[in-house]
Amino acid sequence: MPTIAPHGLHHVTAIASAPHRNVDFYTRVLGLRLIKQTVNFDAPDTWHLYYGDEQGNPSSILTFFPWPDVPPGRQGSGMTTSTAFSVPPESLGWWHRRLQALAVDVYAPHLRDAEEVVTLHDHDGMVIDLVASDGDTRSGWDGVGDIPAEHAIRGLHSVTLTERLLDPTAAMLTQLLGMNSSGESPSAARFAMADGAAGALVDVSTNARQRGLQAGGTVHHIAFRAPDLETMTGWQRELQGAGVAVTEIKDRRYFKSIYFREPGGVLFEIATDAPGFAVDEPLLELGRYLRLPPWLEPNRQQIAASLPSLGLPAD
Ligand code: ZN
């Protein structure tokens, strides 16, 4: 019996083009908090921008690698094709009107397998769903003036993986990662982590006609929550025992991580809840300045000079 049991989604990481447009869209338009300005630790001349709720709690986090010259990607199989956030049911119409008024590429609220959804695209074509969710007690971030707290995005709701075949992916999710199959609908099979709490759902769709191409506007990987390092180390051993090619434990500064691919090709990460985003700056100042891990700090000047502007007002 598997003992791996992620507590929900930890974060979703995607690829964007112009960083200043990325910051503008996810903070001013969608009202997420920019919780960290840092770089891609594996390619320090590239931004890594984190958005989330006030504290950057796991399951609220969306992150981007913005590469100004990245070509557009293509949605298809072998990738995560939708990132869904939860909003209160009575807020869906408000969001639709707001996004229309801001000239965002957005569709009217529609019913998808008993859930009401507003689908939108950012300027890179990244697909975001806002899902009406009853009973999501997370508070989100209410720091954006023209978004009333009652309408704020609460956090991640689910992701949709698009696969050529359902069964191999379903087998990994249920037999190895401890998720429960919670139903099949015309559009997707749904899997729930833990007790299916907020931000703990994975949908698997098989309706793609071609393989996806990972580039601008597509998801790079999704991460699941491990409560602590000891638990994650046990899960790593269990994945190895099951023949999964899992990486060593990587220090991502705000969490520790392991990575592996599911059978359809989507990159999975497991990330620890701790230490979180206040490890290198006070909560009130999250996301305001460039933060580097200790091993990159000696190169700060050179790194800062190579990064494109985020277009934020200077403090
Ligand atoms: Zn990640």
Residues whose N, C-alpha, C, O or C-beta is under 5 A from the ligand:
A	BS01	ZN	T13 A223 E269
